[in-house]
């Protein structure tokens, strides 16, 4: 399920571009998208709002943890 927005102007498109660039070679783009979606819904559930900066920080942390787990597992 995608965060709310329209097809021409997704709400976190700039966040997605930054995180895809930051984690290129570490995570596929689909993983970045899923982490942003999870961060969006997690922020809404916990704080009642999903500010862009908060969503980006949560998604980045998820991606960092996933990278650590993948390194330790593999």
CHARMM-style PDB file with segment names, atoms N, HN, CA, C and O in Angstrom:
ATOM      1  N   UNK     1       0.830  -1.172   0.000  1.00  0.00      PROA
ATOM      2  CA  UNK     1       0.000   0.000   0.000  1.00  0.00      PROA
ATOM      3  C   UNK     1       0.882   1.244   0.000  1.00  0.00      PROA
ATOM      4  O   UNK     1       1.799   1.346   0.815  1.00  0.00      PROA
ATOM      5  N   UNK     2       0.626   2.170  -0.879  1.00  0.00      PROA
ATOM      6  HN  UNK     2      -0.119   2.087  -1.541  1.00  0.00      PROA
ATOM      7  CA  UNK     2       1.458   3.359  -1.004  1.00  0.00      PROA
ATOM      8  C   UNK     2       0.932   4.494  -0.138  1.00  0.00      PROA
ATOM      9  O   UNK     2      -0.266   4.582   0.129  1.00  0.00      PROA
ATOM     10  N   UNK     3       1.862   5.380   0.306  1.00  0.00      PROA
ATOM     11  HN  UNK     3       2.836   5.308   0.088  1.00  0.00      PROA
ATOM     12  CA  UNK     3       1.413   6.553   1.033  1.00  0.00      PROA
ATOM     13  C   UNK     3       0.509   7.392   0.140  1.00  0.00      PROA
ATOM     14  O   UNK     3       0.602   7.303  -1.084  1.00  0.00      PROA
ATOM     15  N   UNK     4      -0.364   8.206   0.730  1.00  0.00      PROA
ATOM     16  HN  UNK     4      -0.439   8.278   1.725  1.00  0.00      PROA
ATOM     17  CA  UNK     4      -1.269   9.012  -0.081  1.00  0.00      PROA
ATOM     18  C   UNK     4      -0.502   9.998  -0.948  1.00  0.00      PROA
ATOM     19  O   UNK     4       0.580  10.456  -0.579  1.00  0.00      PROA
ATOM     20  N   UNK     5      -1.064  10.314  -2.083  1.00  0.00      PROA
ATOM     21  HN  UNK     5      -1.942   9.942  -2.383  1.00  0.00      PROA
ATOM     22  CA  UNK     5      -0.470  11.249  -3.034  1.00  0.00      PROA
ATOM     23  C   UNK     5      -1.079  10.953  -4.385  1.00  0.00      PROA
ATOM     24  O   UNK     5      -1.946  10.088  -4.505  1.00  0.00      PROA
ATOM     25  N   UNK     6      -0.628  11.671  -5.406  1.00  0.00      PROA
ATOM     26  HN  UNK     6       0.076  12.374  -5.308  1.00  0.00      PROA
ATOM     27  CA  UNK     6      -1.112  11.351  -6.731  1.00  0.00      PROA
ATOM     28  C   UNK     6       0.046  10.836  -7.574  1.00  0.00      PROA
ATOM     29  O   UNK     6       1.209  10.956  -7.187  1.00  0.00      PROA
ATOM     30  N   UNK     7      -0.276  10.268  -8.714  1.00  0.00      PROA
ATOM     31  HN  UNK     7      -1.220  10.171  -9.029  1.00  0.00      PROA
ATOM     32  CA  UNK     7       0.732   9.612  -9.548  1.00  0.00      PROA
ATOM     33  C   UNK     7       1.788  10.595 -10.055  1.00  0.00      PROA
ATOM     34  O   UNK     7       2.947  10.222 -10.237  1.00  0.00      PROA
ATOM     35  N   UNK     8       1.395  11.834 -10.280  1.00  0.00      PROA
ATOM     36  HN  UNK     8       0.454  12.137 -10.132  1.00  0.00      PROA
ATOM     37  CA  UNK     8       2.343  12.816 -10.801  1.00  0.00      PROA
ATOM     38  C   UNK     8       3.245  13.405  -9.719  1.00  0.00      PROA
ATOM     39  O   UNK     8       4.354  13.852 -10.013  1.00  0.00      PROA
ATOM     40  N   UNK     9       2.784  13.407  -8.486  1.00  0.00      PROA
ATOM     41  HN  UNK     9       1.884  13.044  -8.247  1.00  0.00      PROA
ATOM     42  CA  UNK     9       3.539  14.041  -7.411  1.00  0.00      PROA
ATOM     43  C   UNK     9       3.459  13.195  -6.140  1.00  0.00      PROA
ATOM     44  O   UNK     9       2.791  13.576  -5.178  1.00  0.00      PROA
ATOM     45  N   UNK    10       4.149  12.033  -6.139  1.00  0.00      PROA
ATOM     46  HN  UNK    10       4.691  11.724  -6.920  1.00  0.00      PROA
ATOM     47  CA  UNK    10       4.122  11.206  -4.923  1.00  0.00      PROA
ATOM     48  C   UNK    10       4.654  12.005  -3.733  1.00  0.00      PROA
ATOM     49  O   UNK    10       5.579  12.801  -3.892  1.00  0.00      PROA
ATOM     50  N   UNK    11       4.089  11.805  -2.553  1.00  0.00      PROA
ATOM     51  HN  UNK    11       3.338  11.159  -2.423  1.00  0.00      PROA
ATOM     52  CA  UNK    11       4.427  12.653  -1.402  1.00  0.00      PROA
ATOM     53  C   UNK    11       5.871  12.522  -0.926  1.00  0.00      PROA
ATOM     54  O   UNK    11       6.402  13.462  -0.336  1.00  0.00      PROA
ATOM     55  N   UNK    12       6.513  11.391  -1.163  1.00  0.00      PROA
ATOM     56  HN  UNK    12       6.082  10.627  -1.642  1.00  0.00      PROA
ATOM     57  CA  UNK    12       7.875  11.203  -0.663  1.00  0.00      PROA
ATOM     58  C   UNK    12       8.860  10.938  -1.794  1.00  0.00      PROA
ATOM     59  O   UNK    12       9.876  10.275  -1.583  1.00  0.00      PROA
ATOM     60  N   UNK    13       8.578  11.443  -2.987  1.00  0.00      PROA
ATOM     61  HN  UNK    13       7.754  11.982  -3.158  1.00  0.00      PROA
ATOM     62  CA  UNK    13       9.443  11.154  -4.129  1.00  0.00      PROA
ATOM     63  C   UNK    13      10.866  11.657  -3.913  1.00  0.00      PROA
ATOM     64  O   UNK    13      11.821  10.985  -4.302  1.00  0.00      PROA
ATOM     65  N   UNK    14      11.020  12.824  -3.302  1.00  0.00      PROA
ATOM     66  HN  UNK    14      10.244  13.370  -2.986  1.00  0.00      PROA
ATOM     67  CA  UNK    14      12.365  13.348  -3.033  1.00  0.00      PROA
ATOM     68  C   UNK    14      13.092  12.490  -1.996  1.00  0.00      PROA
ATOM     69  O   UNK    14      14.296  12.266  -2.111  1.00  0.00      PROA
ATOM     70  N   UNK    15      12.380  12.022  -1.008  1.00  0.00      PROA
ATOM     71  HN  UNK    15      11.401  12.204  -0.915  1.00  0.00      PROA
ATOM     72  CA  UNK    15      12.955  11.138   0.010  1.00  0.00      PROA
ATOM     73  C   UNK    15      13.388   9.833  -0.647  1.00  0.00      PROA
ATOM     74  O   UNK    15      14.469   9.315  -0.367  1.00  0.00      PROA
ATOM     75  N   UNK    16      12.541   9.313  -1.517  1.00  0.00      PROA
ATOM     76  HN  UNK    16      11.663   9.734  -1.745  1.00  0.00      PROA
ATOM     77  CA  UNK    16      12.853   8.055  -2.182  1.00  0.00      PROA
ATOM     78  C   UNK    16      14.110   8.185  -3.046  1.00  0.00      PROA
ATOM     79  O   UNK    16      14.946   7.282  -3.060  1.00  0.00      PROA
ATOM     80  N   UNK    17      14.245   9.286  -3.755  1.00  0.00      PROA
ATOM     81  HN  UNK    17      13.566  10.020  -3.743  1.00  0.00      PROA
ATOM     82  CA  UNK    17      15.435   9.504  -4.588  1.00  0.00      PROA
ATOM     83  C   UNK    17      16.685   9.546  -3.720  1.00  0.00      PROA
ATOM     84  O   UNK    17      17.687   8.909  -4.043  1.00  0.00      PROA
ATOM     85  N   UNK    18      16.633  10.296  -2.616  1.00  0.00      PROA
ATOM     86  HN  UNK    18      15.819  10.814  -2.354  1.00  0.00      PROA
ATOM     87  CA  UNK    18      17.800  10.403  -1.735  1.00  0.00      PROA
ATOM     88  C   UNK    18      18.191   9.053  -1.150  1.00  0.00      PROA
ATOM     89  O   UNK    18      19.368   8.690  -1.147  1.00  0.00      PROA
ATOM     90  N   UNK    19      17.197   8.307  -0.652  1.00  0.00      PROA
ATOM     91  HN  UNK    19      16.242   8.602  -0.654  1.00  0.00      PROA
ATOM     92  CA  UNK    19      17.505   7.026  -0.018  1.00  0.00      PROA
ATOM     93  C   UNK    19      17.929   5.970  -1.033  1.00  0.00      PROA
ATOM     94  O   UNK    19      18.777   5.130  -0.731  1.00  0.00      PROA
ATOM     95  N   UNK    20      17.356   6.001  -2.223  1.00  0.00      PROA
ATOM     96  HN  UNK    20      16.667   6.683  -2.469  1.00  0.00      PROA
ATOM     97  CA  UNK    20      17.808   5.063  -3.267  1.00  0.00      PROA
ATOM     98  C   UNK    20      19.263   5.334  -3.625  1.00  0.00      PROA
ATOM     99  O   UNK    20      20.044   4.400  -3.807  1.00  0.00      PROA
ATOM    100  N   UNK    21      19.629   6.614  -3.729  1.00  0.00      PROA
ATOM    101  HN  UNK    21      18.994   7.372  -3.582  1.00  0.00      PROA
ATOM    102  CA  UNK    21      21.026   6.967  -4.019  1.00  0.00      PROA
ATOM    103  C   UNK    21      21.941   6.543  -2.868  1.00  0.00      PROA
ATOM    104  O   UNK    21      23.004   5.960  -3.086  1.00  0.00      PROA
ATOM    105  N   UNK    22      21.515   6.842  -1.658  1.00  0.00      PROA
ATOM    106  HN  UNK    22      20.652   7.315  -1.481  1.00  0.00      PROA
ATOM    107  CA  UNK    22      22.321   6.536  -0.470  1.00  0.00      PROA
ATOM    108  C   UNK    22      22.548   5.035  -0.301  1.00  0.00      PROA
ATOM    109  O   UNK    22      23.626   4.615   0.118  1.00  0.00      PROA
ATOM    110  N   UNK    23      21.544   4.229  -0.622  1.00  0.00      PROA
ATOM    111  HN  UNK    23      20.667   4.570  -0.962  1.00  0.00      PROA
ATOM    112  CA  UNK    23      21.637   2.793  -0.396  1.00  0.00      PROA
ATOM    113  C   UNK    23      21.787   1.999  -1.699  1.00  0.00      PROA
ATOM    114  O   UNK    23      21.550   0.791  -1.719  1.00  0.00      PROA
ATOM    115  N   UNK    24      22.176   2.668  -2.772  1.00  0.00      PROA
ATOM    116  HN  UNK    24      22.369   3.649  -2.755  1.00  0.00      PROA
ATOM    117  CA  UNK    24      22.426   1.978  -4.040  1.00  0.00      PROA
ATOM    118  C   UNK    24      23.531   0.952  -3.815  1.00  0.00      PROA
ATOM    119  O   UNK    24      24.536   1.246  -3.168  1.00  0.00      PROA
ATOM    120  N   UNK    25      23.347  -0.228  -4.339  1.00  0.00      PROA
ATOM    121  HN  UNK    25      22.531  -0.467  -4.865  1.00  0.00      PROA
ATOM    122  CA  UNK    25      24.331  -1.285  -4.143  1.00  0.00      PROA
ATOM    123  C   UNK    25      24.164  -2.027  -2.837  1.00  0.00      PROA
ATOM    124  O   UNK    25      24.816  -3.047  -2.613  1.00  0.00      PROA
ATOM    125  N   UNK    26      23.301  -1.530  -1.974  1.00  0.00      PROA
ATOM    126  HN  UNK    26      22.772  -0.701  -2.156  1.00  0.00      PROA
ATOM    127  CA  UNK    26      23.034  -2.176  -0.689  1.00  0.00      PROA
ATOM    128  C   UNK    26      21.637  -2.800  -0.711  1.00  0.00      PROA
ATOM    129  O   UNK    26      21.457  -3.965  -0.354  1.00  0.00      PROA
ATOM    130  N   UNK    27      20.658  -2.008  -1.134  1.00  0.00      PROA
ATOM    131  HN  UNK    27      20.803  -1.062  -1.424  1.00  0.00      PROA
ATOM    132  CA  UNK    27      19.263  -2.459  -1.188  1.00  0.00      PROA
ATOM    133  C   UNK    27      18.674  -2.156  -2.560  1.00  0.00      PROA
ATOM    134  O   UNK    27      18.985  -1.126  -3.157  1.00  0.00      PROA
ATOM    135  N   UNK    28      17.827  -3.045  -3.060  1.00  0.00      PROA
ATOM    136  HN  UNK    28      17.574  -3.882  -2.575  1.00  0.00      PROA
ATOM    137  CA  UNK    28      17.132  -2.741  -4.318  1.00  0.00      PROA
ATOM    138  C   UNK    28      16.113  -1.618  -4.101  1.00  0.00      PROA
ATOM    139  O   UNK    28      15.668  -1.395  -2.975  1.00  0.00      PROA
ATOM    140  N   UNK    29      15.747  -0.919  -5.162  1.00  0.00      PROA
ATOM    141  HN  UNK    29      16.109  -1.100  -6.077  1.00  0.00      PROA
ATOM    142  CA  UNK    29      14.777   0.180  -5.044  1.00  0.00      PROA
ATOM    143  C   UNK    29      13.467  -0.233  -4.369  1.00  0.00      PROA
ATOM    144  O   UNK    29      12.884   0.556  -3.625  1.00  0.00      PROA
ATOM    145  N   UNK    30      13.006  -1.446  -4.617  1.00  0.00      PROA
ATOM    146  HN  UNK    30      13.479  -2.086  -5.221  1.00  0.00      PROA
ATOM    147  CA  UNK    30      11.742  -1.890  -4.008  1.00  0.00      PROA
ATOM    148  C   UNK    30      11.837  -1.941  -2.486  1.00  0.00      PROA
ATOM    149  O   UNK    30      10.851  -1.674  -1.799  1.00  0.00      PROA
ATOM    150  N   UNK    31      12.995  -2.277  -1.960  1.00  0.00      PROA
ATOM    151  HN  UNK    31      13.796  -2.494  -2.518  1.00  0.00      PROA
ATOM    152  CA  UNK    31      13.182  -2.303  -0.505  1.00  0.00      PROA
ATOM    153  C   UNK    31      13.115  -0.898   0.059  1.00  0.00      PROA
ATOM    154  O   UNK    31      12.529  -0.677   1.119  1.00  0.00      PROA
ATOM    155  N   UNK    32      13.709   0.046  -0.640  1.00  0.00      PROA
ATOM    156  HN  UNK    32      14.185  -0.134  -1.501  1.00  0.00      PROA
ATOM    157  CA  UNK    32      13.656   1.444  -0.206  1.00  0.00      PROA
ATOM    158  C   UNK    32      12.198   1.912  -0.171  1.00  0.00      PROA
ATOM    159  O   UNK    32      11.761   2.537   0.795  1.00  0.00      PROA
ATOM    160  N   UNK    33      11.463   1.604  -1.221  1.00  0.00      PROA
ATOM    161  HN  UNK    33      11.819   1.096  -2.006  1.00  0.00      PROA
ATOM    162  CA  UNK    33      10.048   2.000  -1.286  1.00  0.00      PROA
ATOM    163  C   UNK    33       9.261   1.397  -0.128  1.00  0.00      PROA
ATOM    164  O   UNK    33       8.472   2.091   0.514  1.00  0.00      PROA
ATOM    165  N   UNK    34       9.471   0.106   0.144  1.00  0.00      PROA
ATOM    166  HN  UNK    34      10.112  -0.458  -0.377  1.00  0.00      PROA
ATOM    167  CA  UNK    34       8.749  -0.550   1.250  1.00  0.00      PROA
ATOM    168  C   UNK    34       9.101   0.069   2.593  1.00  0.00      PROA
ATOM    169  O   UNK    34       8.229   0.210   3.451  1.00  0.00      PROA
ATOM    170  N   UNK    35      10.354   0.439   2.793  1.00  0.00      PROA
ATOM    171  HN  UNK    35      11.062   0.324   2.097  1.00  0.00      PROA
ATOM    172  CA  UNK    35      10.752   1.062   4.061  1.00  0.00      PROA
ATOM    173  C   UNK    35      10.118   2.443   4.223  1.00  0.00      PROA
ATOM    174  O   UNK    35       9.729   2.822   5.328  1.00  0.00      PROA
ATOM    175  N   UNK    36      10.016   3.184   3.138  1.00  0.00      PROA
ATOM    176  HN  UNK    36      10.332   2.876   2.241  1.00  0.00      PROA
ATOM    177  CA  UNK    36       9.364   4.497   3.198  1.00  0.00      PROA
ATOM    178  C   UNK    36       7.887   4.325   3.531  1.00  0.00      PROA
ATOM    179  O   UNK    36       7.343   5.068   4.349  1.00  0.00      PROA
ATOM    180  N   UNK    37       7.242   3.356   2.905  1.00  0.00      PROA
ATOM    181  HN  UNK    37       7.683   2.753   2.241  1.00  0.00      PROA
ATOM    182  CA  UNK    37       5.831   3.097   3.201  1.00  0.00      PROA
ATOM    183  C   UNK    37       5.641   2.683   4.656  1.00  0.00      PROA
ATOM    184  O   UNK    37       4.719   3.157   5.320  1.00  0.00      PROA
ATOM    185  N   UNK    38       6.500   1.807   5.152  1.00  0.00      PROA
ATOM    186  HN  UNK    38       7.249   1.422   4.613  1.00  0.00      PROA
ATOM    187  CA  UNK    38       6.412   1.374   6.551  1.00  0.00      PROA
ATOM    188  C   UNK    38       6.658   2.537   7.493  1.00  0.00      PROA
ATOM    189  O   UNK    38       5.984   2.663   8.516  1.00  0.00      PROA
ATOM    190  N   UNK    39       7.621   3.390   7.157  1.00  0.00      PROA
ATOM    191  HN  UNK    39       8.168   3.287   6.327  1.00  0.00      PROA
ATOM    192  CA  UNK    39       7.921   4.555   7.991  1.00  0.00      PROA
ATOM    193  C   UNK    39       6.741   5.515   8.009  1.00  0.00      PROA
ATOM    194  O   UNK    39       6.410   6.079   9.052  1.00  0.00      PROA
ATOM    195  N   UNK    40       6.114   5.700   6.869  1.00  0.00      PROA
ATOM    196  HN  UNK    40       6.383   5.242   6.021  1.00  0.00      PROA
ATOM    197  CA  UNK    40       4.936   6.583   6.777  1.00  0.00      PROA
ATOM    198  C   UNK    40       3.836   6.101   7.725  1.00  0.00      PROA
ATOM    199  O   UNK    40       3.320   6.869   8.538  1.00  0.00      PROA
ATOM    200  N   UNK    41       3.490   4.829   7.608  1.00  0.00      PROA
ATOM    201  HN  UNK    41       3.909   4.205   6.947  1.00  0.00      PROA
ATOM    202  CA  UNK    41       2.409   4.309   8.441  1.00  0.00      PROA
ATOM    203  C   UNK    41       2.804   4.210   9.908  1.00  0.00      PROA
ATOM    204  O   UNK    41       1.966   4.413  10.787  1.00  0.00      PROA
ATOM    205  N   UNK    42       4.049   3.907  10.183  1.00  0.00      PROA
ATOM    206  HN  UNK    42       4.731   3.742   9.470  1.00  0.00      PROA
ATOM    207  CA  UNK    42       4.518   3.875  11.570  1.00  0.00      PROA
ATOM    208  C   UNK    42       4.453   5.250  12.212  1.00  0.00      PROA
ATOM    209  O   UNK    42       4.021   5.383  13.357  1.00  0.00      PROA
ATOM    210  N   UNK    43       4.880   6.272  11.482  1.00  0.00      PROA
ATOM    211  HN  UNK    43       5.231   6.163  10.551  1.00  0.00      PROA
ATOM    212  CA  UNK    43       4.824   7.642  12.005  1.00  0.00      PROA
ATOM    213  C   UNK    43       3.386   8.054  12.267  1.00  0.00      PROA
ATOM    214  O   UNK    43       3.088   8.659  13.297  1.00  0.00      PROA
ATOM    215  N   UNK    44       2.495   7.730  11.340  1.00  0.00      PROA
ATOM    216  HN  UNK    44       2.737   7.239  10.503  1.00  0.00      PROA
ATOM    217  CA  UNK    44       1.075   8.061  11.548  1.00  0.00      PROA
ATOM    218  C   UNK    44       0.523   7.381  12.787  1.00  0.00      PROA
ATOM    219  O   UNK    44      -0.202   7.996  13.570  1.00  0.00      PROA
ATOM    220  N   UNK    45       0.863   6.124  12.963  1.00  0.00      PROA
ATOM    221  HN  UNK    45       1.451   5.625  12.327  1.00  0.00      PROA
ATOM    222  CA  UNK    45       0.339   5.356  14.088  1.00  0.00      PROA
ATOM    223  C   UNK    45       0.856   5.885  15.421  1.00  0.00      PROA
ATOM    224  O   UNK    45       0.106   5.963  16.394  1.00  0.00      PROA
ATOM    225  N   UNK    46       2.129   6.248  15.467  1.00  0.00      PROA
ATOM    226  HN  UNK    46       2.739   6.185  14.676  1.00  0.00      PROA
ATOM    227  CA  UNK    46       2.733   6.659  16.735  1.00  0.00      PROA
ATOM    228  C   UNK    46       2.474   8.131  17.046  1.00  0.00      PROA
ATOM    229  O   UNK    46       2.143   8.478  18.180  1.00  0.00      PROA
ATOM    230  N   UNK    47       2.625   8.999  16.040  1.00  0.00      PROA
ATOM    231  HN  UNK    47       2.894   8.718  15.119  1.00  0.00      PROA
ATOM    232  CA  UNK    47       2.523  10.444  16.311  1.00  0.00      PROA
ATOM    233  C   UNK    47       1.252  11.080  15.781  1.00  0.00      PROA
ATOM    234  O   UNK    47       0.913  12.203  16.154  1.00  0.00      PROA
ATOM    235  N   UNK    48       0.539  10.360  14.904  1.00  0.00      PROA
ATOM    236  HN  UNK    48       0.815   9.447  14.601  1.00  0.00      PROA
ATOM    237  CA  UNK    48      -0.659  10.937  14.309  1.00  0.00      PROA
ATOM    238  C   UNK    48      -0.363  11.790  13.095  1.00  0.00      PROA
ATOM    239  O   UNK    48      -1.285  12.350  12.501  1.00  0.00      PROA
ATOM    240  N   UNK    49       0.894  11.904  12.708  1.00  0.00      PROA
ATOM    241  HN  UNK    49       1.643  11.449  13.190  1.00  0.00      PROA
ATOM    242  CA  UNK    49       1.287  12.690  11.552  1.00  0.00      PROA
ATOM    243  C   UNK    49       2.496  12.030  10.912  1.00  0.00      PROA
ATOM    244  O   UNK    49       3.192  11.244  11.554  1.00  0.00      PROA
ATOM    245  N   UNK    50       2.744  12.343   9.664  1.00  0.00      PROA
ATOM    246  HN  UNK    50       2.179  12.981   9.142  1.00  0.00      PROA
ATOM    247  CA  UNK    50       3.873  11.734   8.956  1.00  0.00      PROA
ATOM    248  C   UNK    50       4.657  12.823   8.226  1.00  0.00      PROA
ATOM    249  O   UNK    50       4.643  12.903   6.997  1.00  0.00      PROA
ATOM    250  N   UNK    51       5.341  13.659   9.010  1.00  0.00      PROA
ATOM    251  HN  UNK    51       5.353  13.594  10.008  1.00  0.00      PROA
ATOM    252  CA  UNK    51       6.175  14.709   8.423  1.00  0.00      PROA
ATOM    253  C   UNK    51       7.272  14.077   7.584  1.00  0.00      PROA
ATOM    254  O   UNK    51       7.822  13.036   7.943  1.00  0.00      PROA
ATOM    255  N   UNK    52       7.580  14.705   6.479  1.00  0.00      PROA
ATOM    256  HN  UNK    52       7.132  15.550   6.187  1.00  0.00      PROA
ATOM    257  CA  UNK    52       8.577  14.208   5.537  1.00  0.00      PROA
ATOM    258  C   UNK    52       9.902  13.885   6.220  1.00  0.00      PROA
ATOM    259  O   UNK    52      10.480  12.828   5.969  1.00  0.00      PROA
ATOM    260  N   UNK    53      10.388  14.769   7.072  1.00  0.00      PROA
ATOM    261  HN  UNK    53       9.919  15.628   7.276  1.00  0.00      PROA
ATOM    262  CA  UNK    53      11.662  14.553   7.754  1.00  0.00      PROA
ATOM    263  C   UNK    53      11.626  13.342   8.672  1.00  0.00      PROA
ATOM    264  O   UNK    53      12.592  12.582   8.738  1.00  0.00      PROA
ATOM    265  N   UNK    54      10.532  13.161   9.369  1.00  0.00      PROA
ATOM    266  HN  UNK    54       9.747  13.779   9.315  1.00  0.00      PROA
ATOM    267  CA  UNK    54      10.396  12.011  10.263  1.00  0.00      PROA
ATOM    268  C   UNK    54      10.348  10.707   9.462  1.00  0.00      PROA
ATOM    269  O   UNK    54      10.996   9.726   9.826  1.00  0.00      PROA
ATOM    270  N   UNK    55       9.591  10.704   8.393  1.00  0.00      PROA
ATOM    271  HN  UNK    55       9.065  11.502   8.098  1.00  0.00      PROA
ATOM    272  CA  UNK    55       9.498   9.514   7.545  1.00  0.00      PROA
ATOM    273  C   UNK    55      10.875   9.171   6.985  1.00  0.00      PROA
ATOM    274  O   UNK    55      11.259   8.002   6.953  1.00  0.00      PROA
ATOM    275  N   UNK    56      11.614  10.177   6.546  1.00  0.00      PROA
ATOM    276  HN  UNK    56      11.302  11.127   6.572  1.00  0.00      PROA
ATOM    277  CA  UNK    56      12.953   9.929   6.007  1.00  0.00      PROA
ATOM    278  C   UNK    56      13.883   9.342   7.065  1.00  0.00      PROA
ATOM    279  O   UNK    56      14.624   8.400   6.784  1.00  0.00      PROA
ATOM    280  N   UNK    57      13.851   9.890   8.277  1.00  0.00      PROA
ATOM    281  HN  UNK    57      13.249  10.655   8.505  1.00  0.00      PROA
ATOM    282  CA  UNK    57      14.722   9.373   9.341  1.00  0.00      PROA
ATOM    283  C   UNK    57      14.377   7.934   9.708  1.00  0.00      PROA
ATOM    284  O   UNK    57      15.268   7.104   9.887  1.00  0.00      PROA
ATOM    285  N   UNK    58      13.089   7.642   9.818  1.00  0.00      PROA
ATOM    286  HN  UNK    58      12.365   8.316   9.672  1.00  0.00      PROA
ATOM    287  CA  UNK    58      12.667   6.281  10.168  1.00  0.00      PROA
ATOM    288  C   UNK    58      13.062   5.312   9.056  1.00  0.00      PROA
ATOM    289  O   UNK    58      13.610   4.245   9.333  1.00  0.00      PROA
ATOM    290  N   UNK    59      12.791   5.671   7.809  1.00  0.00      PROA
ATOM    291  HN  UNK    59      12.346   6.538   7.584  1.00  0.00      PROA
ATOM    292  CA  UNK    59      13.121   4.794   6.687  1.00  0.00      PROA
ATOM    293  C   UNK    59      14.628   4.563   6.604  1.00  0.00      PROA
ATOM    294  O   UNK    59      15.069   3.440   6.359  1.00  0.00      PROA
ATOM    295  N   UNK    60      15.421   5.616   6.807  1.00  0.00      PROA
ATOM    296  HN  UNK    60      15.063   6.528   7.007  1.00  0.00      PROA
ATOM    297  CA  UNK    60      16.881   5.469   6.775  1.00  0.00      PROA
ATOM    298  C   UNK    60      17.344   4.490   7.858  1.00  0.00      PROA
ATOM    299  O   UNK    60      18.201   3.643   7.608  1.00  0.00      PROA
ATOM    300  N   UNK    61      16.780   4.608   9.046  1.00  0.00      PROA
ATOM    301  HN  UNK    61      16.083   5.296   9.249  1.00  0.00      PROA
ATOM    302  CA  UNK    61      17.152   3.710  10.142  1.00  0.00      PROA
ATOM    303  C   UNK    61      16.779   2.266   9.793  1.00  0.00      PROA
ATOM    304  O   UNK    61      17.566   1.352  10.038  1.00  0.00      PROA
ATOM    305  N   UNK    62      15.592   2.050   9.226  1.00  0.00      PROA
ATOM    306  HN  UNK    62      14.952   2.792   9.027  1.00  0.00      PROA
ATOM    307  CA  UNK    62      15.188   0.707   8.794  1.00  0.00      PROA
ATOM    308  C   UNK    62      16.194   0.151   7.799  1.00  0.00      PROA
ATOM    309  O   UNK    62      16.613  -1.001   7.917  1.00  0.00      PROA
ATOM    310  N   UNK    63      16.580   0.950   6.831  1.00  0.00      PROA
ATOM    311  HN  UNK    63      16.240   1.885   6.735  1.00  0.00      PROA
ATOM    312  CA  UNK    63      17.515   0.499   5.800  1.00  0.00      PROA
ATOM    313  C   UNK    63      18.893   0.204   6.386  1.00  0.00      PROA
ATOM    314  O   UNK    63      19.553  -0.745   5.963  1.00  0.00      PROA
ATOM    315  N   UNK    64      19.327   0.995   7.339  1.00  0.00      PROA
ATOM    316  HN  UNK    64      18.791   1.766   7.683  1.00  0.00      PROA
ATOM    317  CA  UNK    64      20.602   0.735   7.996  1.00  0.00      PROA
ATOM    318  C   UNK    64      20.570  -0.585   8.760  1.00  0.00      PROA
ATOM    319  O   UNK    64      21.512  -1.374   8.686  1.00  0.00      PROA
ATOM    320  N   UNK    65      19.497  -0.818   9.485  1.00  0.00      PROA
ATOM    321  HN  UNK    65      18.732  -0.177   9.545  1.00  0.00      PROA
ATOM    322  CA  UNK    65      19.372  -2.063  10.254  1.00  0.00      PROA
ATOM    323  C   UNK    65      19.308  -3.261   9.310  1.00  0.00      PROA
ATOM    324  O   UNK    65      19.947  -4.282   9.566  1.00  0.00      PROA
ATOM    325  N   UNK    66      18.554  -3.149   8.235  1.00  0.00      PROA
ATOM    326  HN  UNK    66      18.036  -2.320   8.027  1.00  0.00      PROA
ATOM    327  CA  UNK    66      18.493  -4.240   7.257  1.00  0.00      PROA
ATOM    328  C   UNK    66      19.869  -4.540   6.668  1.00  0.00      PROA
ATOM    329  O   UNK    66      20.201  -5.701   6.428  1.00  0.00      PROA
ATOM    330  N   UNK    67      20.662  -3.512   6.436  1.00  0.00      PROA
ATOM    331  HN  UNK    67      20.392  -2.569   6.631  1.00  0.00      PROA
ATOM    332  CA  UNK    67      22.008  -3.710   5.895  1.00  0.00      PROA
ATOM    333  C   UNK    67      22.890  -4.436   6.903  1.00  0.00      PROA
ATOM    334  O   UNK    67      23.666  -5.318   6.533  1.00  0.00      PROA
ATOM    335  N   UNK    68      22.774  -4.071   8.164  1.00  0.00      PROA
ATOM    336  HN  UNK    68      22.144  -3.355   8.465  1.00  0.00      PROA
ATOM    337  CA  UNK    68      23.562  -4.742   9.223  1.00  0.00      PROA
ATOM    338  C   UNK    68      23.171  -6.207   9.323  1.00  0.00      PROA
ATOM    339  O   UNK    68      24.035  -7.080   9.399  1.00  0.00      PROA
ATOM    340  N   UNK    69      21.888  -6.475   9.325  1.00  0.00      PROA
ATOM    341  HN  UNK    69      21.186  -5.766   9.263  1.00  0.00      PROA
ATOM    342  CA  UNK    69      21.404  -7.857   9.425  1.00  0.00      PROA
ATOM    343  C   UNK    69      21.877  -8.677   8.218  1.00  0.00      PROA
ATOM    344  O   UNK    69      22.293  -9.826   8.371  1.00  0.00      PROA
ATOM    345  N   UNK    70      21.812  -8.090   7.032  1.00  0.00      PROA
ATOM    346  HN  UNK    70      21.474  -7.158   6.908  1.00  0.00      PROA
ATOM    347  CA  UNK    70      22.254  -8.802   5.827  1.00  0.00      PROA
ATOM    348  C   UNK    70      23.762  -9.104   5.904  1.00  0.00      PROA
ATOM    349  O   UNK    70      24.203 -10.174   5.484  1.00  0.00      PROA
ATOM    350  N   UNK    71      24.532  -8.174   6.431  1.00  0.00      PROA
ATOM    351  HN  UNK    71      24.173  -7.305   6.771  1.00  0.00      PROA
ATOM    352  CA  UNK    71      25.986  -8.382   6.567  1.00  0.00      PROA
ATOM    353  C   UNK    71      26.277  -9.491   7.559  1.00  0.00      PROA
ATOM    354  O   UNK    71      27.137 -10.337   7.315  1.00  0.00      PROA
ATOM    355  N   UNK    72      25.568  -9.493   8.672  1.00  0.00      PROA
ATOM    356  HN  UNK    72      24.869  -8.806   8.871  1.00  0.00      PROA
ATOM    357  CA  UNK    72      25.791 -10.511   9.706  1.00  0.00      PROA
ATOM    358  C   UNK    72      25.301 -11.885   9.262  1.00  0.00      PROA
ATOM    359  O   UNK    72      25.847 -12.906   9.682  1.00  0.00      PROA
ATOM    360  N   UNK    73      24.269 -11.914   8.409  1.00  0.00      PROA
ATOM    361  HN  UNK    73      23.826 -11.085   8.068  1.00  0.00      PROA
ATOM    362  CA  UNK    73      23.704 -13.188   7.960  1.00  0.00      PROA
ATOM    363  C   UNK    73      24.501 -13.821   6.832  1.00  0.00      PROA
ATOM    364  O   UNK    73      24.515 -15.041   6.668  1.00  0.00      PROA
ATOM    365  N   UNK    74      25.157 -12.976   6.066  1.00  0.00      PROA
ATOM    366  HN  UNK    74      25.145 -11.985   6.200  1.00  0.00      PROA
ATOM    367  CA  UNK    74      25.709 -13.488   4.850  1.00  0.00      PROA
ATOM    368  C   UNK    74      27.133 -13.639   4.728  1.00  0.00      PROA
ATOM    369  OT1 UNK    74      27.621 -14.078   3.687  1.00  0.00      PROA
TER     370      UNK     74
END
